[in-house]
């Protein structure tokens, strides 16, 4: 009868030289009081199946390196002593490879499922974030600042479509305006277009109210004062040391149109900006502080679209551009009309110099204060008017 220990001994050389098992064998040659114990080098069993068979099997089933080693070990175990028959051992190895392959496929399917679920979850989150995208306070300030600067351009003759110009300028300066994460995303661009429209409407209403307040009520403003204060509010960078004459001419035309059309100066745009997150420093004045003209034209509510103040301003400029043959308000064709407009404004709202000429009895303190007026204030704007009228 064959001793089973002989079979195990013949299998032990599967531990390669230098491995942990081989080192343990070498270290245990001396133990127990110095008694030398010698081990004979076991022989490697004759394999029933070649290693190439196992490698091909592992390759066909896509086994991992660890799984392939396990199949090799199983093939070596099946070769101990007399070993299994080739048919038996190959069948067992095939079944083991099938089990490993099925396990691998289940793991890959689970990973794919988790990945797909995560990708779908991220896509859902992206859609929800895009639909509910909220502009930051800095972004909204940039939008309003651009809208204010655009409406105050001395060359602007179209106000109801100014949102297109504002949107293009924001696109051209998406970095400084912190809108880089908006452009390129259709959903966010749509939200931006809507916000720009509302902001432009709010800015138009704000300027319209300022124009109205400057020509009616108990404290009307001279043209030079209005040019300075409105530039401080709307123009990017403010009026500067000397406000360009083009701004004064532009303001004069807007004031003249408002004076000649009192029935619509108090009528707001059809589209309003109801966003309470706009910069409060640039928002329109509260309704309780509005000075309303005594007119019944808008007593019944908002007039139809196209009949509001700014739509009529657009029509006015279109008519004058056709009449004078130029969009440039400082061109020769506009010169006579500009002089007439400013002269009328000066007569209706005389500046400090004209008031002193009309009232010679001015106190010395008042004269001193007038001489010390800042050069970049209303006095500077008034000097521009005199240059134009000269």
HUQUI-V313920 format. One line per field, one symbol per residue. ss: DSSP state (h for helix, s for strand, l for the rest). psi: psi as a letter, one per 40 degrees, with the letter a starting at -180 (. if undefined). Layout:
ss->???
psi->???
//
This chain:
ss->lllhhhhhhhhhhhlllllhhhhhhhhllsslllssllllllllllllllhhhhhhhhhhllllhhhhhhhhhhhhhllllllllhhhhhhhhhhhhhhhhhhhhhhhhhhhhhhhhhhhhhhhhhhhhhhlllllhhhhhhhhhhhhhhhllllllllllhhhhhhhhhhhlllllllllllllhhhhhhhhhhhhhhhhhhhhhhhhhhhhhhlllllllhhhhhhhhhhhhllllllllllhhhhhhhhhhhhhhhhlllllllllllllllllllhhhllllhhhlllllllllllllllllllhhhhhhhhhhhhhhhhlllllllhhhhhhhhhhhhhhhhhlllhhhhhhhlllllhhhhhhhhllllllhhhhhhhhhhhhl
psi->hhhddddddeddedhiheiddddddddedhigfehhhihihiihihhdiiddddddddddefiidddddddddddddeeibdiiiddddddddddddddddddddddddddddddddddddddddddddddfhhiidddddddddddddddeheehehddeeddddddddddfdddeffdedhehddddddddddddddddddddddddddddeeiaegiiiddddddddddddhheadadhhidddddddddddddddegeeedehiidhiheheeihdeeiiiideeihhigiedfdeahiiheeidddddddddddddddefieheeiddeddddddddddddddgiadddddddgdghiddddddddeiideaddddddddddde.
//
